Amino acid sequence: MQLSRGVGKVAAAAAVGSAAMFGGTFAAPVAAAQPCPDVEVIFARGTTEAPGVGWVGQAFVDSLQKQLGDKSVNVYPVAYPASPDWPRAADGVIDTSNRVRDMVNTCPDSKMVLGGYSQGAAVMGYVTADEIPPGYIPPVGITGPMAPEIADHVAAVVLFGQPSTRFLDAISAPPITIGSLYAGKTLEQCIPDDPICTDNGGNLFAHSQYGANGMIDQAATYAADRVRA
């Protein structure tokens, strides 16, 4: 979420409550007629990044494509505001779940890799959850977890700088629990001193260093290995 520039705004934003939870009921967009890719990367950018996959997402895609060689890779940037208005993260959850379902229906042999950076990592964490936490009421358009069989089409989930319990508590956001069907195929990358993804980190600059410490390439290797498995 590029909180090196916007952490104060994010922490002060309205509470996300139950806004970012699970799959939506909105109609999935109709995909243009084109060959199904070997791999579909669905990536949610961080807060305040311009529409697209963001700098972490692009670095991850580039590394993954290099490691997959001649396999075809399609990239889908999650459509959501990625703004300090955290309740709008629900838009990302709905868009992601709709895209995943659409891929399962139209390209069942394609393998999907889900990824996100910071607020985008939170979006992906909520998408994979098994259940709605007790006490949280989902917003309009979100009805519950994705169907269990969908997990069979997801090869890997990679999360960079996913907001910690401390951070989520500060904005009254629901906890993130990776679902049981996805936990074994999920890699969470967190720099030890990153105050967004840890409960005791104190170096905000660390949140922007995922491209400089090898973690992006490590995540790409992890995803590539699972795609080829």
N, C-alpha and C positions, 0 to 999 in steps of 0.2 A: 504494500500500500504506500510505498515510498514515504513512510512516516518520518523520514529525516526532514521532510518539509512540512508534514501535516499532522504530526502526532497530537499536538495540542487541539487542533480542530476536531480530530476523530474522537479523542477522549471526552470532549465537551459535547459531542453530537447527541441527538436524541437516542434513547435506549433502543436497541434493536429488538428487545423482547423476543417474541417468537417469530419475527419476520423472516428469518433466514433458515427455513427448515423444510427439507424434503422436496418431493416432486410436486409439480404443479399440475393443474387440470387444463391449462390453456392448450389450445390446438397447436400441435407441432408444426413448424414451418415446412412447406413443401420443398424438398430438395430439388435442385435443378438436375435434369437428366445427365448423368455423367458416370463413368466407370467407378465402381466401388474401390476405395483405396485399400492397400494391405493394412494400413494403420491410420487411425483417426486420432489426432491429438486435440483434446478439448481443454483449453486453458483460460483461466480467469485472472486478469491483470490485478495489480494492486491499486490502492486508493490514489486518486488524482492522476493516474496515468491515462494517456490519450487512448481512445478506442483502438482495439487490437489486442494482442497478447501481452504487450508490455515488454520491457527490456529483459526481465528474467525469462519470460515465456519464449521470447525470440531466441535467446541464447540456448535455452533448453532444446527447442525445436531444431536449431542448427546442429547441435551436438548429437541429438538423437538421429537425425537424418544421416549424418556422417557415419554413425555406427551401424545403421541398418543397411547401408550400401544401396543396392538397387531396389529395395522395397519402396513402394509408393507410399507417401505420407501426406495426408490432408490435414490442414490445420483449421480448427474452428475456434475463433475468439468469442468467449462468452459475452453476450450482450447484456450489460447492466451498467449503471452509472459509475460504479467504483468511486463514489464520492464520500465525504465525511458523514453523510446522512446514512448511517448504518442500517436503518430499517429497509432501505432500498436494496440491500444485499439480497433480499428475497427475490428480486427480479433475476438475479444471477442464478439462484437455486432453480427457479422455474425454467429459465432458458436452458440451463445445463441438462436438467432432467428431460425436457422436451427433446433436446438434440440427441441425447443418449437413446431415448426410446425410438426416435426416428431412424437412427443408425441401425438399431437392432431390427427394425421392421424392413428397412430398405437395403441394408448391407450386412446381413447376419454373419457373413464370414470375415468381415473386417474386425480387427482387434482395436480396442479403444484404450487410450492412455489419458487419464484425467490429471490435470495439474493446476496449481494455483500459487500465487505469491501473496502473502500477507492477507489482506481482506479477501483476495481471491482464493487463498488456501482455506479460509474459513468457509467460503461458499462451497468448496469441494468437500470439506469435512462434513458439512450439514447434508449435502447431497447423498453421502454414503451411509448416513446414520440408519440404525435399525428401527428407532422409534422416536416419537416426540417426547421430550423430557416431561415428567409430571409437572403440572402447574402452568405449562405454556400452551397458549391457544394459537394455532396457526392462522395466518392471515388468509384472506380470500384468495383462492387460486392454488392453495397448497393443502393437500389432503392427507398425506402420509408418505411413508418410504416407497421407493421404487420397488417393483416386483422382484422377488429374490432371484429369478432366473436371469435377470439383466446382468447380474454380477459376473455371469459366465462369459460375457462378451467384453469385459473390462480386464485388460492384461495387467495394468499397473496404475497406481495413483501416486503422484509425487507432489509433496507440499513443501513450500519454502517459506520460512518465517511465519508459520501458522500462529495466530494470536493465542497467548497463554490464558490459563484460568484467571490469573491476576488481571490481565488486560480486559478480558470479557466481563469480569465482575465489575470493573471500573465503569463500564458503559451499560451495565445491567443486561448483557447479552446472554443467551442460553449457552450452556456448556457444549463443547464439541467432543463427540465420541465417535470414532471411526467404527462403522458397522462391522459385525462379525464376519460378513461375507467379503469384506474388503481389507480387513486389518492385515491379513497375511500377504497382501500384495501392495501394501502402502509403505512408502518411504517418506519420513518426516525429516526435513533438513532444517536445523536450527543452529545458528552460531551461538556458542555458549554465553557470550556477553550481550546478545541481542535482547533489549528490554521488551520487545513485542512478543517474542515467542518463549521467553523464559520468565520465571517468577522472581528472579533476582538479578537479571542483567542490568547494566547501567550505561552501556555505550550505544547510544542511538545510531551512531554512524555505522555500527556493525550491521544494522538492518539493510544497508545498501551494498553489502560486500559479498553477496552470494555468487557474483560473477568473478570474484577475485581470489577465492579460496578453494576452488576445485569442486565445490558442492554441486554445481550445475552439471558438470561432466559426470560426477559420480551418480547423480540421479538419472542422467541419460543412459549410462551403462546399466543401471538397475532396470530401467524400463525396457531397454533393448534386449536384455537377457530374458525378461519375462515375455516379451513379444515373440522371441524365437523359441521359447520353451514349448 
